[in-house]
Amino acid sequence: MSAAAQVTDSSFKADVLESDVPVLVDFWAPWCGPCRMVAPVVDEIAEQYAGQVKVVKLNTDENPNTASQYGIRSIPTLMIFKGGQRVDMVVGAVPKTTLASTLEKYL
């Protein structure tokens, strides 16, 4: 079971844009190999920063509207939202240290 909650086109605004803590959104799809590689890293981040950061996953196949709204061209794309705004992003399967240090800037 993933530590990250699933969000959809319909829940994105409430779960991500209206969150009172920074949100890490993992844009992924089931057929994407690198997405599967980064999934455990995303779950570790979710556990490590529990209470400080909300970590969610958005399946781009099932939720194309949000993906196109944010110009997602390659996955995995990990975006950080704070106060309803996209503040940073990391594209590709990156090591946990890279993701953690990017996140730290917004805590």
DRENPA-3360 file (N, C-alpha, C; in nm, 2 decimals, always signed):
BEGIN
1 = MSAAAQVT = +0.08/-0.12/+0.00/+0.00/+0.00/+0.00/+0.09/+0.12/+0.00 ~ +0.06/+0.21/-0.09/+0.14/+0.33/-0.10/+0.11/+0.43/+0.01 ~ +0.21/+0.50/+0.06/+0.19/+0.60/+0.16/+0.13/+0.73/+0.10 ~ +0.14/+0.74/-0.03/+0.09/+0.86/-0.09/-0.06/+0.84/-0.14 ~ -0.14/+0.94/-0.11/-0.28/+0.93/-0.15/-0.30/+0.96/-0.30 ~ -0.40/+0.90/-0.36/-0.43/+0.92/-0.50/-0.52/+1.05/-0.51 ~ -0.48/+1.13/-0.61/-0.57/+1.24/-0.64/-0.62/+1.23/-0.78 ~ -0.73/+1.30/-0.81/-0.79/+1.30/-0.94/-0.81/+1.44/-0.99;
9 = DSSFKADV = -0.85/+1.45/-1.12/-0.89/+1.58/-1.17/-0.99/+1.65/-1.08 ~ -1.09/+1.58/-1.03/-1.19/+1.64/-0.95/-1.15/+1.67/-0.81 ~ -1.05/+1.60/-0.76/-1.01/+1.63/-0.62/-0.88/+1.72/-0.61 ~ -0.82/+1.75/-0.72/-0.69/+1.82/-0.72/-0.70/+1.95/-0.65 ~ -0.80/+2.03/-0.68/-0.82/+2.16/-0.62/-0.82/+2.15/-0.47 ~ -0.91/+2.07/-0.42/-0.92/+2.06/-0.27/-0.80/+1.99/-0.21 ~ -0.75/+1.89/-0.27/-0.64/+1.81/-0.21/-0.50/+1.88/-0.22 ~ -0.48/+1.95/-0.33/-0.35/+2.01/-0.36/-0.35/+2.16/-0.35;
17 = LESDVPVL = -0.43/+2.23/-0.42/-0.43/+2.37/-0.43/-0.48/+2.44/-0.30 ~ -0.57/+2.37/-0.23/-0.62/+2.43/-0.11/-0.55/+2.38/+0.02 ~ -0.45/+2.30/+0.00/-0.38/+2.24/+0.12/-0.31/+2.35/+0.20 ~ -0.31/+2.33/+0.33/-0.24/+2.44/+0.41/-0.09/+2.40/+0.43 ~ -0.05/+2.28/+0.38/+0.09/+2.24/+0.39/+0.14/+2.22/+0.24 ~ +0.27/+2.23/+0.22/+0.32/+2.21/+0.08/+0.28/+2.07/+0.04 ~ +0.26/+2.05/-0.09/+0.22/+1.92/-0.15/+0.31/+1.88/-0.26 ~ +0.36/+1.76/-0.25/+0.44/+1.70/-0.35/+0.34/+1.61/-0.44;
25 = VDFWAPWC = +0.33/+1.64/-0.57/+0.25/+1.56/-0.65/+0.33/+1.48/-0.75 ~ +0.31/+1.35/-0.75/+0.38/+1.26/-0.84/+0.29/+1.23/-0.95 ~ +0.32/+1.29/-1.07/+0.24/+1.26/-1.19/+0.30/+1.13/-1.25 ~ +0.22/+1.03/-1.27/+0.27/+0.90/-1.31/+0.17/+0.83/-1.39 ~ +0.20/+0.71/-1.45/+0.11/+0.62/-1.52/+0.16/+0.48/-1.50 ~ +0.06/+0.38/-1.50/+0.10/+0.24/-1.47/+0.20/+0.18/-1.57 ~ +0.20/+0.23/-1.69/+0.29/+0.17/-1.79/+0.43/+0.23/-1.79 ~ +0.46/+0.32/-1.70/+0.58/+0.40/-1.71/+0.68/+0.33/-1.61;
33 = GPCRMVAP = +0.79/+0.28/-1.67/+0.90/+0.21/-1.59/+0.96/+0.30/-1.49 ~ +1.01/+0.42/-1.53/+1.08/+0.51/-1.43/+0.98/+0.55/-1.32 ~ +0.85/+0.56/-1.35/+0.75/+0.59/-1.24/+0.75/+0.48/-1.14 ~ +0.76/+0.36/-1.18/+0.77/+0.25/-1.08/+0.90/+0.25/-1.00 ~ +1.01/+0.30/-1.07/+1.13/+0.31/-0.99/+1.13/+0.42/-0.89 ~ +1.06/+0.53/-0.92/+1.06/+0.64/-0.82/+0.95/+0.63/-0.71 ~ +0.85/+0.54/-0.74/+0.74/+0.52/-0.64/+0.79/+0.49/-0.50 ~ +0.88/+0.40/-0.48/+0.92/+0.38/-0.34/+0.99/+0.50/-0.27;
41 = VVDEIAEQ = +1.06/+0.58/-0.36/+1.12/+0.70/-0.31/+1.02/+0.80/-0.26 ~ +0.91/+0.81/-0.34/+0.80/+0.90/-0.31/+0.73/+0.86/-0.18 ~ +0.72/+0.73/-0.16/+0.66/+0.67/-0.04/+0.75/+0.70/+0.08 ~ +0.88/+0.69/+0.07/+0.97/+0.72/+0.18/+0.97/+0.87/+0.21 ~ +0.96/+0.95/+0.11/+0.94/+1.10/+0.14/+0.81/+1.12/+0.22 ~ +0.71/+1.05/+0.18/+0.58/+1.07/+0.24/+0.59/+1.04/+0.39 ~ +0.66/+0.93/+0.42/+0.68/+0.89/+0.56/+0.77/+0.98/+0.64 ~ +0.88/+1.02/+0.57/+0.98/+1.10/+0.64/+0.93/+1.24/+0.67;
49 = YAGQVKVV = +0.84/+1.29/+0.58/+0.79/+1.43/+0.60/+0.64/+1.43/+0.65 ~ +0.60/+1.32/+0.70/+0.46/+1.31/+0.74/+0.43/+1.43/+0.84 ~ +0.32/+1.50/+0.81/+0.28/+1.61/+0.90/+0.33/+1.75/+0.85 ~ +0.44/+1.74/+0.77/+0.50/+1.86/+0.71/+0.46/+1.88/+0.57 ~ +0.45/+1.77/+0.50/+0.43/+1.78/+0.35/+0.32/+1.67/+0.32 ~ +0.23/+1.71/+0.23/+0.13/+1.61/+0.18/+0.19/+1.55/+0.05 ~ +0.18/+1.42/+0.04/+0.24/+1.36/-0.08/+0.12/+1.29/-0.15 ~ +0.10/+1.32/-0.28/-0.01/+1.26/-0.35/+0.04/+1.21/-0.49;
57 = KLNTDENP = -0.04/+1.12/-0.55/+0.00/+1.07/-0.68/-0.12/+1.10/-0.77 ~ -0.09/+1.14/-0.90/-0.19/+1.16/-1.00/-0.16/+1.07/-1.12 ~ -0.26/+0.98/-1.15/-0.24/+0.90/-1.27/-0.28/+0.98/-1.39 ~ -0.18/+1.01/-1.47/-0.20/+1.10/-1.59/-0.29/+1.03/-1.70 ~ -0.30/+0.90/-1.70/-0.39/+0.84/-1.80/-0.53/+0.86/-1.76 ~ -0.56/+0.85/-1.63/-0.70/+0.87/-1.58/-0.74/+1.01/-1.56 ~ -0.64/+1.10/-1.55/-0.67/+1.24/-1.52/-0.59/+1.33/-1.61 ~ -0.63/+1.33/-1.74/-0.55/+1.41/-1.84/-0.57/+1.56/-1.82;
65 = NTASQYGI = -0.68/+1.60/-1.76/-0.70/+1.75/-1.76/-0.60/+1.82/-1.67 ~ -0.57/+1.76/-1.55/-0.47/+1.82/-1.46/-0.33/+1.81/-1.52 ~ -0.30/+1.70/-1.58/-0.17/+1.68/-1.64/-0.15/+1.78/-1.75 ~ -0.25/+1.81/-1.84/-0.23/+1.90/-1.95/-0.23/+2.04/-1.90 ~ -0.31/+2.07/-1.79/-0.31/+2.20/-1.73/-0.17/+2.24/-1.68 ~ -0.09/+2.15/-1.63/+0.04/+2.18/-1.58/+0.15/+2.14/-1.68 ~ +0.11/+2.11/-1.81/+0.21/+2.09/-1.91/+0.30/+1.97/-1.89 ~ +0.24/+1.86/-1.84/+0.32/+1.74/-1.81/+0.35/+1.68/-1.95;
73 = RSIPTLMI = +0.48/+1.67/-1.99/+0.51/+1.61/-2.11/+0.58/+1.48/-2.09 ~ +0.66/+1.47/-1.98/+0.73/+1.34/-1.96/+0.70/+1.30/-1.81 ~ +0.69/+1.17/-1.79/+0.66/+1.13/-1.65/+0.77/+1.03/-1.62 ~ +0.81/+1.01/-1.49/+0.74/+1.08/-1.38/+0.79/+1.23/-1.37 ~ +0.69/+1.32/-1.34/+0.72/+1.45/-1.30/+0.67/+1.47/-1.16 ~ +0.76/+1.53/-1.08/+0.72/+1.55/-0.94/+0.71/+1.70/-0.92 ~ +0.59/+1.75/-0.88/+0.57/+1.90/-0.87/+0.55/+1.93/-0.72 ~ +0.60/+2.04/-0.68/+0.58/+2.09/-0.54/+0.48/+2.21/-0.55;
81 = FKGGQRVD = +0.38/+2.20/-0.48/+0.28/+2.31/-0.47/+0.28/+2.37/-0.33 ~ +0.28/+2.50/-0.32/+0.27/+2.57/-0.19/+0.17/+2.69/-0.21 ~ +0.07/+2.70/-0.12/-0.02/+2.81/-0.12/-0.10/+2.81/-0.25 ~ -0.12/+2.69/-0.31/-0.20/+2.69/-0.44/-0.12/+2.72/-0.56 ~ +0.01/+2.74/-0.55/+0.10/+2.77/-0.66/+0.20/+2.66/-0.68 ~ +0.23/+2.63/-0.81/+0.34/+2.54/-0.83/+0.47/+2.62/-0.81 ~ +0.56/+2.57/-0.72/+0.68/+2.64/-0.68/+0.80/+2.57/-0.73 ~ +0.79/+2.44/-0.77/+0.91/+2.37/-0.81/+0.87/+2.24/-0.88;
89 = MVVGAVPK = +0.97/+2.18/-0.96/+0.94/+2.05/-1.02/+1.07/+1.98/-1.04 ~ +1.06/+1.85/-1.04/+1.17/+1.76/-1.07/+1.11/+1.66/-1.17 ~ +1.19/+1.64/-1.29/+1.14/+1.55/-1.39/+1.23/+1.43/-1.39 ~ +1.17/+1.31/-1.40/+1.25/+1.19/-1.41/+1.26/+1.12/-1.27 ~ +1.31/+1.00/-1.28/+1.33/+0.92/-1.15/+1.46/+0.97/-1.09 ~ +1.45/+1.05/-0.98/+1.56/+1.11/-0.92/+1.59/+1.03/-0.78 ~ +1.71/+1.04/-0.73/+1.74/+0.98/-0.60/+1.67/+1.06/-0.49 ~ +1.64/+0.99/-0.38/+1.57/+1.05/-0.27/+1.64/+1.18/-0.22;
97 = TTLASTLE = +1.77/+1.18/-0.22/+1.84/+1.30/-0.17/+1.80/+1.42/-0.25 ~ +1.79/+1.41/-0.38/+1.76/+1.52/-0.47/+1.62/+1.57/-0.44 ~ +1.53/+1.47/-0.42/+1.39/+1.51/-0.40/+1.37/+1.58/-0.26 ~ +1.44/+1.52/-0.16/+1.44/+1.57/-0.03/+1.50/+1.72/-0.02 ~ +1.61/+1.74/-0.09/+1.67/+1.87/-0.08/+1.58/+1.98/-0.15 ~ +1.51/+1.93/-0.26/+1.42/+2.02/-0.33/+1.30/+2.06/-0.24 ~ +1.25/+1.96/-0.17/+1.14/+1.98/-0.08/+1.18/+2.07/+0.04 ~ +1.29/+2.05/+0.09/+1.34/+2.12/+0.21/+1.33/+2.27/+0.20;
105 = KYL = +1.34/+2.32/+0.07/+1.34/+2.47/+0.05/+1.20/+2.53/+0.08 ~ +1.10/+2.44/+0.08/+0.96/+2.50/+0.10/+0.90/+2.46/+0.23 ~ +0.98/+2.41/+0.32/+0.92/+2.37/+0.45/+0.94/+2.49/+0.55;
% end
